[in-house]
Amino acid sequence: MRDLDIDMFYDKEKEEYYCIRCQYTGSEEDVLEKNEMARFRYRRMLDRITNFDDE
């Protein structure tokens, strides 16, 4: 899912997006939904977290 936005191509005849690295195909709405899910899941991946208190 993290690479979804990198390797996506659009097929005009089928009107869908597809991935060159895996078997994924989907509509624009589906691709945007998956990208939003990836952003939510990995939003803090590059942050250094030093405070673990729930303040």
Protein Blocks (a to p, Z undefined) as FASTA:
>chain_A
ZZmmmmgccdfklopacdfkbmcdcdfklmmmmmmmmmmmmmmmmpccfbfcfZZ
